[in-house]
């Protein structure tokens, strides 16, 4: 087995801890980087070596590519693992890693560039016969001062059919995203989406898609080696979301049959091969009420919810990433990859107050009692006395419950959430327990508007 002599972990929080533990299992020394706000973070304590790369602000630390690369050079790392978020899907950073002589543990810069741009990814999906949501063929290029171009835009929109979604081509996470119910609001919402996309992604390109009403959000984890092999794992259902941010994920999806699972997997594999993809990635789909699925986007990185797939397949996906980056062949066949062992569900625990519209709740953890028992996994970086900083994402823990079937997984999740004790900060544990008391959720009847309907509010 090819082995790196040292790997720099270019991230923080629970995912940095997860990667460092995988490296320790593989007997590979780890180098942590941290901001001044993270001096006492668990990933710094667990790493073999650690170096401060800048102030608390992410732009001056975890997003400061040159500081990360300089640290890797100074401490003689051979590879860089970006985790998720920050620079994980930054093609320029992946290319810089190569130019500095480091292995980027992820896909090639070219694959990130192609699949990270939603319009380009859609065009590639179209070419390899992956189902697409009806919409514009490419990005909008409208001069609103020209009446004929505005007329053509409205004709396109009418042909696609209202309600519509305007989407930023260069990113996701709900940014640059607008819903349009009629032609009256079309131009105004396009301009608003373009402005937000330009502000967030430095790219104002947007496109239009038909709004799939009451969809489920399902995704396929895939992996590809540098020898031409690609496999796809069982789907994850990520429909429980708030403002397009996932809160609960499970596998397999209550709405996906074995036949549909194979169709989703084959679509993901075709797309990965068309993009000459290597390493791990996730192909995301919408599933409508008739069971038809449509391609949304590709996330060219490890997902927050990867433990769900690990639970039902027995795979260590971080280990697999590292081996693939080292040039190894995939460790599983497609038949093995699609084999499902029971059911798993993940609850994202955030330092937020769900009773106050999910207001952030940073602060010092005065006590911390994690749950345990059969089928329970907890990925976290919390410990008593640790001060959760206000500078970053509010995710503080991921509770993963695994059982022989969905009922047992949900029962274990409920038990573990009730056992989980954190004081000093407010968390979303009460929210997750509310979900587990919801009759429709227990029956597997839900879509991406579940949170709004549970709270008695309108669909967005």
SULQUILIN-V74342 format. One record per pair of residues at least 12 apart in sequence whose ideal C-beta (glycine too) atoms are under 8 Angstrom apart, sorted by the first residue. I is the first residue (numbers start at 1). J is the second residue. D is the distance in whole Angstrom. If there is no record, write none. Layout:
i j d
I J D
I J D
This chain:
i j d
1 323 7
1 326 8
1 328 7
2 323 8
2 326 4
2 327 6
2 328 6
3 26 7
3 27 8
3 28 6
3 326 7
4 28 5
4 78 5
4 79 5
4 103 7
4 322 7
4 326 6
5 28 8
5 29 7
5 76 7
5 78 5
6 28 7
6 29 5
6 30 7
6 31 6
6 48 8
6 75 7
6 76 6
6 77 5
6 78 6
6 79 8
7 19 8
7 23 6
7 28 6
7 29 8
7 30 6
7 31 7
7 77 6
7 78 7
7 79 5
7 80 7
7 81 6
7 105 7
7 322 7
8 30 8
8 31 4
8 32 8
8 33 7
8 68 7
8 71 7
8 72 5
8 75 7
8 77 4
8 79 7
8 80 5
8 81 7
8 102 8
9 23 8
9 30 6
9 31 7
9 32 6
9 33 7
9 43 7
9 47 7
9 81 5
9 83 7
10 33 6
10 62 7
10 68 5
10 80 5
10 81 7
10 82 5
10 83 7
10 86 7
10 87 6
11 43 8
11 62 7
11 81 8
11 82 6
11 83 3
11 84 7
11 85 7
11 86 6
11 88 8
12 34 7
12 35 7
12 38 6
12 41 6
12 43 6
12 62 6
12 381 8
12 392 7
13 41 7
13 43 7
13 381 5
13 392 7
13 393 7
13 395 7
13 396 8
14 379 5
14 380 5
14 381 5
14 395 7
14 396 7
14 397 7
14 398 6
15 83 4
15 84 6
15 85 8
15 302 7
15 304 8
16 32 6
16 41 8
16 43 4
16 83 6
16 381 7
17 42 5
17 43 5
17 46 6
17 379 7
17 380 8
17 381 5
18 318 6
18 379 6
19 81 5
19 83 6
19 318 6
20 32 7
20 43 6
20 46 5
20 47 5
21 46 7
22 316 7
22 318 4
22 319 5
22 322 7
23 322 7
24 46 8
25 316 8
25 319 7
26 319 6
26 322 7
28 322 7
29 48 4
29 49 7
30 46 8
30 47 5
30 48 5
30 49 7
31 47 6
31 48 7
31 49 5
31 50 7
31 51 7
31 71 7
31 72 7
31 75 5
31 77 5
32 44 5
32 46 8
32 47 3
32 49 7
32 50 4
32 51 8
33 50 7
33 51 6
33 52 8
33 53 5
33 61 8
33 62 8
33 67 8
33 68 6
33 71 6
34 50 6
34 51 8
34 52 6
34 53 7
34 61 8
35 52 7
35 53 7
35 54 6
35 55 6
35 56 5
35 57 8
35 58 8
35 60 8
35 61 4
35 62 6
35 391 7
36 52 6
36 54 7
36 55 5
36 56 6
36 61 8
37 55 8
37 56 4
37 389 4
37 391 5
37 392 8
38 389 7
39 52 7
40 386 6
40 387 7
41 381 6
41 386 7
42 381 4
42 382 8
42 383 6
42 386 7
43 381 6
49 75 6
51 71 5
51 74 8
51 75 7
53 67 4
53 68 6
53 71 6
54 67 6
56 389 7
56 391 5
57 391 7
58 86 7
58 391 7
58 392 7
62 86 5
62 87 7
63 86 6
63 87 6
65 87 6
65 90 8
65 92 8
65 93 5
65 96 6
68 80 7
68 87 7
69 96 6
69 97 7
69 100 5
69 102 7
72 100 7
72 102 6
73 100 7
77 102 7
78 102 7
78 103 6
79 102 6
79 103 4
79 104 7
79 105 6
79 322 8
79 325 6
79 326 8
80 97 5
80 102 5
80 103 7
80 104 6
80 105 7
81 105 4
81 318 8
81 321 7
81 322 7
82 104 7
82 105 7
82 106 6
82 301 7
83 301 8
83 302 6
84 301 5
84 302 5
84 303 7
84 304 6
85 393 7
88 106 7
88 300 8
88 301 4
88 302 7
89 112 6
89 116 5
89 299 7
89 300 5
89 301 5
90 112 7
91 109 4
91 110 8
91 112 4
91 113 4
91 116 7
92 109 8
94 106 6
94 107 8
94 108 7
94 109 4
94 112 6
95 109 4
103 325 5
103 326 7
104 325 7
105 279 7
105 321 6
105 322 6
105 325 4
106 279 5
106 280 8
106 300 7
106 301 6
106 321 8
106 325 8
107 277 6
107 278 6
107 279 5
107 281 6
107 300 5
108 276 7
108 278 6
110 276 7
111 275 5
111 276 6
111 277 5
111 278 7
111 300 6
112 300 5
114 275 6
115 275 6
115 277 7
115 281 7
115 297 8
115 298 4
115 300 5
116 170 8
116 298 8
116 300 6
117 169 6
117 170 6
118 167 6
118 168 7
118 169 5
118 170 7
118 172 8
118 207 7
118 297 5
119 138 5
119 139 5
119 169 4
119 205 7
119 207 5
120 169 8
121 295 8
121 297 6
121 298 6
122 135 8
122 207 8
122 295 7
123 137 8
123 138 7
124 271 7
124 274 6
124 275 6
125 271 6
125 295 5
127 274 7
128 270 4
128 271 6
128 273 8
128 274 4
129 270 7
130 267 5
130 270 6
130 271 5
130 295 5
131 267 7
131 292 7
131 293 6
131 294 5
131 295 6
132 294 6
132 295 5
133 209 5
133 210 6
133 212 6
133 286 7
133 294 4
133 295 8
133 296 8
134 160 5
134 161 7
134 209 7
134 210 4
135 160 6
135 207 6
135 208 5
135 209 4
135 210 6
136 156 6
136 160 7
136 207 5
136 208 5
136 209 8
138 207 7
139 169 5
139 205 4
139 206 6
139 207 5
140 153 7
140 190 7
140 205 8
140 206 6
140 207 6
140 208 7
142 190 7
144 187 6
144 191 8
150 187 7
153 186 7
153 187 8
153 190 8
154 183 6
154 186 7
156 208 7
157 180 8
157 183 6
157 186 6
157 208 6
158 183 7
160 208 6
160 209 7
160 210 5
161 210 6
162 180 7
162 181 6
162 182 6
162 183 7
162 211 8
163 179 6
163 180 6
163 181 5
163 211 4
163 213 7
164 179 7
164 180 5
164 186 8
164 208 5
164 209 7
164 210 6
164 211 6
165 177 7
165 178 7
165 179 6
165 180 8
165 208 7
165 209 5
165 210 7
165 211 5
166 178 4
166 179 8
166 180 6
166 189 6
166 190 6
166 193 4
166 206 5
166 207 8
166 208 6
167 193 8
167 206 6
167 207 6
167 208 8
167 209 6
168 193 6
168 196 7
168 197 4
168 200 8
168 201 6
168 203 8
168 205 7
168 206 6
169 197 8
169 203 7
169 205 4
169 206 6
169 207 6
170 197 6
170 201 4
170 202 8
170 203 4
170 205 6
171 197 7
171 200 6
171 201 4
171 203 8
172 244 8
172 297 6
173 244 6
173 245 7
174 243 5
174 244 3
174 245 7
175 196 6
175 197 7
175 200 5
175 201 7
176 193 5
176 194 8
176 196 5
176 197 3
176 200 6
176 201 7
176 206 6
177 193 7
177 244 7
178 190 8
178 192 6
178 193 5
179 211 6
179 460 7
190 206 6
193 206 5
194 206 6
212 286 5
212 288 5
212 294 7
213 288 8
214 288 8
214 289 6
214 447 5
214 448 8
214 449 6
214 459 8
215 239 8
215 286 4
215 287 6
215 288 6
215 289 8
215 447 6
215 448 6
216 237 6
216 239 5
216 253 7
216 255 5
216 286 7
216 287 4
216 446 8
216 447 5
216 448 7
217 237 7
217 238 5
217 239 5
217 241 7
217 246 8
217 284 7
217 285 8
217 286 6
217 287 8
217 296 8
217 448 5
218 235 5
218 236 7
218 237 5
218 238 7
218 239 8
218 253 5
218 255 8
218 256 6
218 264 7
218 284 8
218 285 5
218 286 8
218 287 5
218 293 7
219 235 7
219 236 5
219 238 6
219 282 5
219 283 7
219 284 4
219 285 7
219 299 8
219 303 8
220 232 5
220 233 7
220 235 6
220 264 5
220 265 6
220 267 8
220 268 4
220 282 7
220 283 5
220 285 7
221 233 4
221 236 7
221 280 7
221 281 8
221 282 5
221 303 7
221 306 7
221 309 5
221 317 7
222 265 8
222 268 5
222 269 7
222 272 5
222 277 8
222 280 7
222 281 6
222 282 7
222 283 6
223 279 7
223 280 5
223 281 8
223 317 8
223 320 6
223 324 7
223 330 6
223 337 8
224 272 5
224 273 8
224 277 5
224 278 5
224 279 7
224 281 8
224 324 8
224 330 8
225 278 7
225 324 5
225 328 7
225 329 5
225 330 5
226 278 5
226 324 7
226 327 6
227 329 5
229 329 6
229 330 5
230 269 5
230 272 5
230 273 6
230 277 7
231 269 7
231 330 6
231 332 6
231 333 7
231 334 5
231 336 8
231 337 4
232 264 8
232 265 4
232 266 8
232 268 5
232 269 5
232 283 8
232 334 7
232 337 6
232 338 7
233 265 8
233 309 5
233 313 6
233 315 7
233 337 5
233 338 7
234 251 5
234 252 5
234 261 6
234 309 7
234 312 6
234 313 7
234 338 6
234 340 5
235 251 6
235 252 6
235 253 5
235 256 5
235 261 6
235 264 6
236 249 5
236 250 7
236 251 5
236 253 7
236 303 8
236 305 6
236 308 5
236 309 6
237 249 7
237 250 5
237 251 7
237 252 8
237 253 4
237 254 7
237 255 7
237 256 8
238 284 8
238 305 7
239 446 6
239 447 6
239 448 5
239 450 6
240 435 7
240 441 8
240 446 7
240 450 6
240 451 7
241 448 6
241 451 7
242 358 7
242 451 5
243 460 8
246 304 7
246 305 7
246 348 7
247 347 8
247 348 5
247 428 8
247 431 8
247 432 8
247 451 7
248 345 7
248 346 7
248 347 6
248 348 7
248 432 7
248 435 6
249 305 4
249 308 5
249 345 7
249 346 5
250 308 6
250 343 7
250 344 6
250 345 4
250 346 7
250 406 8
250 409 7
251 308 5
251 309 6
251 311 8
251 312 5
251 340 8
251 343 7
251 344 6
252 312 7
252 340 6
252 343 7
253 287 8
254 406 7
254 444 3
255 287 6
255 291 8
255 444 7
256 287 7
257 291 8
260 291 6
260 293 7
261 338 7
262 338 7
263 293 7
264 285 6
264 293 6
265 334 8
265 338 6
267 283 7
267 285 8
267 293 8
267 295 7
268 283 4
269 334 8
271 283 6
271 295 8
271 298 7
275 298 8
278 324 7
279 321 6
279 324 5
279 325 6
280 301 7
280 302 6
280 306 8
280 317 6
280 320 7
280 321 5
280 324 7
281 298 6
281 299 6
281 300 5
281 301 7
282 298 7
282 299 4
282 301 8
282 303 5
283 295 7
283 298 5
284 296 4
284 297 5
284 298 7
284 299 7
302 317 7
302 318 7
302 321 6
304 348 7
304 395 7
304 398 7
305 346 5
305 398 8
306 318 8
307 344 8
307 346 6
307 377 6
307 379 6
307 398 6
307 400 5
308 344 5
308 345 7
308 346 5
308 400 6
311 341 8
311 342 8
311 344 4
311 377 7
311 400 6
311 402 4
312 340 5
312 341 5
312 342 6
312 343 7
312 344 5
312 402 7
313 337 7
313 339 7
313 340 7
313 341 7
314 341 6
315 331 8
315 332 7
315 337 8
342 402 6
342 403 6
342 404 5
342 405 7
342 408 8
342 409 7
343 402 7
343 403 6
343 404 8
343 405 5
343 406 4
343 408 7
343 409 4
344 400 6
344 401 7
344 402 5
344 403 8
344 409 6
345 400 7
345 401 5
345 406 8
345 409 5
345 410 7
345 413 5
346 398 6
346 399 7
346 400 5
347 398 7
347 399 5
347 400 8
347 401 8
347 413 6
347 417 7
347 432 5
348 395 6
348 398 6
348 428 8
349 380 8
349 395 7
349 396 6
349 397 4
349 398 7
349 399 6
349 420 8
349 427 5
349 428 6
349 429 6
349 432 7
350 394 4
350 395 6
350 396 7
350 427 7
350 428 5
351 363 8
351 388 5
351 394 5
351 396 5
351 425 5
351 426 7
351 427 6
352 394 5
352 426 7
352 427 7
352 428 5
353 426 4
354 428 5
354 430 6
354 431 4
355 430 7
358 428 7
360 390 7
360 394 6
361 394 8
361 425 5
361 426 4
361 427 7
362 387 8
362 388 5
362 389 6
362 390 4
362 394 8
362 425 7
363 387 7
363 388 6
363 424 6
363 425 5
364 385 7
364 386 7
364 387 5
364 388 8
364 424 5
364 425 8
365 382 5
365 383 7
365 384 6
365 385 7
365 386 5
365 387 8
365 388 7
365 422 6
365 423 7
365 424 5
365 425 6
366 384 7
366 385 8
366 423 5
366 424 4
367 384 6
367 421 7
367 422 7
367 423 5
367 424 7
368 382 5
368 383 6
368 384 5
368 421 7
368 422 6
368 423 8
369 419 8
369 420 7
369 421 4
369 422 8
370 420 6
371 399 7
371 415 8
371 416 4
371 417 7
371 419 4
371 420 5
372 416 8
372 419 8
373 412 7
373 415 7
373 416 7
373 419 8
374 412 7
375 401 6
375 402 4
375 403 5
375 408 7
375 409 7
375 412 5
376 399 7
376 400 7
376 401 6
376 402 8
376 412 6
376 416 5
377 399 8
377 400 4
377 401 8
377 402 7
378 397 6
378 398 7
378 399 6
378 400 7
378 416 8
378 420 8
379 397 7
379 398 4
379 400 7
380 396 6
380 397 4
380 398 7
381 396 7
382 396 6
382 397 6
382 422 7
388 425 6
396 422 8
396 425 8
396 427 7
397 427 8
399 413 7
399 416 6
399 417 7
399 420 7
399 432 8
401 413 4
401 416 6
406 444 7
410 436 6
410 442 7
413 432 8
413 436 6
414 433 7
414 436 5
417 429 6
417 432 5
417 433 5
417 436 7
418 433 7
434 454 7
435 454 7
438 454 6
